[in-house]
Amino acid sequence: MVGKLLLRGMLVGLVAGILAFAFARVYGEPQVDKAIAFEEQQAQAAGEAPEPEMVSRATQAGIGLATGVLVYGAALGGLFSLVFAYAYGRLGSLGPRSTSALLALLGFLAVIVVPSLKYPANPPAVGNPETIAYRTELFFIMIVISIAAMVAAVGLAQRLWSRLGAWNASIVAGLAFLVVFALVKAALPDINEVPENFSATVLWQFRVASLGIQLVLWAVVGLGFGAAAERVVAARDQRGPARRYA
Amino acid sequence: MSDTTFAPTYGPVAIPVRELLPWAIFAGLMLMLAIYFVGAEEGATSLIRGTAVHEFVHDGRHLLGFPCH
């Protein structure tokens, strides 16, 4: 059962990765190229020798990008299927497709949107190599806190469900999540390493493209996995003759 | 949160935790290791010497939102 779900999750994630790769090629790569051109221009102006290319740009933007996004997609789909395997049947009477869509929405918010509001994606040329350890640490701390807050918020909503009803319980839990986020956002240190004359347009478009890649991944996983999991879980669920999933 | 408004034998059936746990631990670790190689290897920490992995997945790492350089 779990194995079947895991396999399907990884396959759906792979498909999501292929689509996200296409999206990244069209909307992301132009911004990466512009950022690298800026980086080289800065190095030249400072009289530094150009960095030797270990891996050509064509490889980085082609097979390298594809490998990164596909591996990430398959891993995301697999992890998603494990979370689904736990959540399914534990979120009221939600059927497989609703459970999958809801988990993807909450996951996208907790893992991507909220952390990126504090530590957004950065193109090449933005970021001091000496602070990479510090920035990586903060980035993952932010994600862990955000996921923990989301799990707690879902638990809170479930506890309040019978007393307040579905809508009010969800609103209260959502507000509690926002309060935690506001506190954490204020408590963790800010990072701004954007060079002074870096193009604001390139930075904005890069960040939108980055968010778009994640949106493609999570939307395809959330909607695709629900469809793929339906048959697997239906074998186990006992449904009445006319009963459909919520 | 069981489905109390319908007959209890109908509706989604949760997978017991003891059935899920081995999968969650082993597959979960492998999958997170895969994300680590795409997102963070040869950045803040390094399991393999050099910068080949970093350079190869460079664009994906930036575009997926991981800190890079």
Interface residues (C-beta under 8 A of the other chain):
Chain A: M1 V2 G3 L6 A24 G28 E29 V32 M54 V55 T59 Q60 A61 G64 L65 T67 G68 V69 V71 Y72 A74 A75 L76 G78 L79 L82 A85 Y86 Y88 G89 R90 L91 G92 S93 L94 G95 P96 T99 I112 S116 Y119 P120 A121 N122 P123 P124 G127 N128 P129 I132 A133 R135 T136 E137 F139 Q158 W161 F206 A209 S210 I213 Q214 V233 R236 D237 Q238 R239 G240 R243 Y245
Chain B: M1 D3 T5 F6 A7 T9 Y10 G11 P12 V13 A14 I15 V17 E19 L20 W23 A24 A27 G28 L31 M32 A34 I35 F37 V38 G39 A40 G43 A44 T45 T51 A52 E55 F56 V57 H58 D59 G60 R61 H62 L63 L64 G65 F66 P67 C68 H69
